[in-house]
């Protein structure tokens, strides 16, 4: 949950993503010039308590399919990684020890939204060429704080302080955005059909 890291640094989710991820895309943490993680300091991880899911899962990779199937793979540990890599225990026990499950639950909710958005808008709207997270209205979909701030300013409601409440509101705003775009797309298609039918 990137917003925990942004809160710890008193940055918005958008500011955090731009400052600490590769090309500001939010998909991979940035690295220092020597290849180390941007958060790796002399004493180790500087954000350990607020580390993202990918760090909590390491050296595992989690895969979730659209049909709900979940599976894990194990990656070779990086040569500079500290700690002991063992074959004892269970994946479930490892996830519990790393505090990963709440992060996975949040990730799953966003994945469900993404699958739903794909179904609503169709493959053309979610094409492999679409690298931008900004729809035509300039909304940055990954910037939870920005979306919530704009929504609350427009509605006069107070911004929720609790992170789970913010996640819920962000997902609701994302659902509303897709629903509105779907309605607009349907209206445009209907108008196109009427134009074609006109003599």
C-alpha positions as CSV (number, residue, x, y, z in Angstrom):
1,X,0.0,0.0,0.0
2,X,2.0,2.9,-1.3
3,X,0.0,5.4,0.7
4,X,1.6,4.1,3.9
5,X,5.0,5.0,2.5
6,X,3.7,8.4,1.3
7,X,2.2,9.2,4.7
8,X,5.4,8.3,6.5
9,X,7.2,10.9,4.3
10,X,4.3,13.4,4.4
11,X,3.8,13.3,0.7
12,X,0.7,12.7,-1.4
13,X,0.5,9.4,-3.2
14,X,1.2,11.2,-6.5
15,X,4.2,13.0,-5.0
16,X,5.5,9.8,-3.6
17,X,5.1,7.9,-6.9
18,X,6.9,10.7,-8.8
19,X,9.8,10.9,-6.3
20,X,10.4,7.2,-5.5
21,X,9.3,5.1,-8.4
22,X,10.9,4.5,-11.9
23,X,9.8,7.2,-14.3
24,X,7.1,8.1,-11.7
25,X,4.9,5.3,-13.0
26,X,4.4,3.6,-9.6
27,X,5.2,0.1,-10.8
28,X,8.8,-0.2,-9.6
29,X,10.7,1.4,-6.8
30,X,13.6,3.6,-8.0
31,X,17.2,2.6,-7.4
32,X,20.3,4.5,-6.4
33,X,23.2,5.0,-8.8
34,X,24.8,1.8,-7.5
35,X,21.6,-0.3,-8.1
36,X,20.5,-0.5,-4.5
37,X,16.8,0.3,-3.6
38,X,16.2,4.0,-3.1
39,X,15.1,3.2,0.5
40,X,18.2,1.1,1.4
41,X,20.3,3.1,3.8
42,X,23.4,2.3,5.9
43,X,21.4,0.6,8.6
44,X,19.2,-1.3,6.1
45,X,15.7,-0.6,4.9
46,X,14.6,2.9,5.9
47,X,10.9,2.2,5.4
48,X,10.7,-1.4,6.7
49,X,7.5,-0.8,8.8
50,X,5.8,0.8,5.8
51,X,7.4,-1.3,3.1
52,X,5.2,-2.1,0.1
53,X,3.7,-5.5,-0.7
54,X,6.5,-6.5,-3.2
55,X,9.0,-6.2,-0.4
56,X,6.9,-8.1,2.0
57,X,6.6,-11.0,-0.5
58,X,10.2,-11.1,-1.5
59,X,11.6,-13.6,-2.6
60,X,8.1,-14.8,-3.6
61,X,6.2,-13.5,-6.5
62,X,2.4,-13.5,-6.2
63,X,0.3,-14.2,-9.3
64,X,-3.5,-13.6,-9.4
65,X,-5.5,-14.5,-12.4
66,X,-8.8,-13.1,-13.5
67,X,-10.6,-16.3,-12.6
68,X,-9.4,-15.9,-9.0
69,X,-6.6,-18.5,-9.1
70,X,-3.7,-17.4,-6.9
71,X,-0.2,-19.0,-7.0
72,X,3.3,-18.1,-5.9
73,X,6.7,-18.4,-7.5
74,X,10.0,-18.2,-5.7
75,X,12.7,-16.0,-7.2
76,X,16.4,-16.3,-6.6
77,X,17.5,-14.0,-3.8
78,X,19.5,-10.9,-4.9
79,X,23.3,-11.4,-4.0
80,X,23.2,-8.4,-1.7
81,X,20.0,-9.6,0.1
82,X,20.5,-10.2,3.8
83,X,18.7,-12.9,5.7
84,X,18.3,-16.6,5.5
85,X,16.4,-18.3,2.6
86,X,14.9,-21.5,3.8
87,X,12.6,-24.2,2.5
88,X,10.9,-24.9,5.8
89,X,7.4,-23.6,6.7
90,X,4.5,-22.7,4.5
91,X,3.7,-19.8,2.2
92,X,0.8,-18.9,4.5
93,X,3.1,-18.8,7.5
94,X,5.5,-16.6,5.6
95,X,2.8,-14.2,4.5
96,X,1.6,-13.9,8.2
97,X,5.1,-13.2,9.4
98,X,5.6,-10.5,6.8
99,X,2.3,-8.8,7.5
100,X,1.4,-9.2,3.8
101,X,-2.2,-10.2,4.0
102,X,-3.8,-6.8,4.5
103,X,-1.7,-5.5,1.6
104,X,-2.8,-8.4,-0.6
105,X,-6.4,-7.8,0.3
106,X,-6.1,-4.1,-0.8
107,X,-4.3,-5.2,-4.0
108,X,-7.0,-7.7,-4.7
109,X,-9.7,-4.9,-4.5
110,X,-7.9,-2.8,-7.0
111,X,-7.4,-5.8,-9.3
112,X,-11.1,-6.5,-9.1
113,X,-11.8,-2.9,-10.1
114,X,-9.3,-3.2,-13.0
115,X,-11.0,-6.4,-14.3
116,X,-14.5,-4.7,-13.9
117,X,-13.3,-1.6,-15.7
118,X,-11.9,-3.7,-18.5
119,X,-15.3,-5.5,-18.8
120,X,-17.2,-2.2,-18.7
121,X,-15.1,-0.2,-21.2
122,X,-13.8,-3.0,-23.4
123,X,-10.4,-4.0,-24.5
124,X,-9.9,-0.9,-26.7
125,X,-10.2,1.4,-23.7
126,X,-7.6,-0.7,-21.7
127,X,-5.3,-1.4,-24.6
128,X,-1.7,-2.5,-24.2
129,X,-0.6,0.9,-25.8
130,X,-2.3,2.8,-23.0
131,X,0.5,3.7,-20.7
132,X,-1.1,6.8,-19.2
133,X,-3.0,6.7,-15.9
134,X,-4.8,9.9,-16.8
135,X,-8.2,9.8,-18.5
136,X,-9.3,12.6,-20.8
137,X,-10.3,14.8,-17.8
138,X,-6.7,14.8,-16.5
139,X,-7.5,12.7,-13.4
140,X,-4.5,10.7,-12.3
141,X,-6.0,7.3,-11.4
142,X,-3.1,6.3,-9.2
143,X,-3.1,9.4,-7.1
144,X,-5.5,8.5,-4.4
145,X,-4.8,11.7,-2.4
146,X,-5.4,13.9,-5.4
147,X,-8.7,12.2,-6.4
148,X,-9.9,12.3,-2.8
149,X,-8.9,16.0,-2.3
150,X,-10.7,17.0,-5.6
151,X,-13.8,15.0,-4.7
152,X,-14.0,16.4,-1.1
153,X,-13.4,20.0,-2.3
154,X,-16.2,19.6,-4.9
155,X,-18.7,18.1,-2.5
156,X,-17.8,20.0,0.7
157,X,-17.1,16.7,2.6
158,X,-14.2,16.3,4.9
159,X,-11.4,14.0,3.7
160,X,-11.3,10.7,5.6
161,X,-8.2,10.3,7.7
162,X,-8.3,6.5,8.2
163,X,-6.3,4.7,5.4
164,X,-8.9,2.0,5.0
165,X,-11.6,4.7,4.6
166,X,-9.5,6.5,2.0
167,X,-9.0,3.2,0.1
168,X,-12.8,2.6,0.1
169,X,-13.5,6.2,-1.1
170,X,-10.7,5.9,-3.8
171,X,-12.2,2.7,-5.1
172,X,-15.7,4.3,-5.1
173,X,-14.4,7.2,-7.1
174,X,-12.7,4.9,-9.6
175,X,-15.9,2.9,-10.0
176,X,-17.9,6.1,-10.6
177,X,-15.4,7.4,-13.1
178,X,-15.6,4.2,-15.2
179,X,-19.4,4.1,-14.9
180,X,-19.6,7.7,-16.1
181,X,-17.2,6.9,-19.0
182,X,-19.3,3.8,-19.9
183,X,-22.5,5.9,-19.9
184,X,-20.8,8.5,-22.1
185,X,-19.5,5.8,-24.4
186,X,-23.0,4.3,-24.7
187,X,-24.5,7.7,-25.5
188,X,-21.9,8.4,-28.2
189,X,-22.5,5.0,-29.8
190,X,-26.3,5.6,-29.7
191,X,-25.8,9.0,-31.4
192,X,-23.5,7.5,-34.0
193,X,-26.2,4.9,-34.9
194,X,-28.8,7.6,-35.1
195,X,-26.6,9.7,-37.4
196,X,-25.9,6.6,-39.6
197,X,-29.7,5.9,-39.8
198,X,-30.6,9.5,-40.8
199,X,-31.1,10.1,-44.5
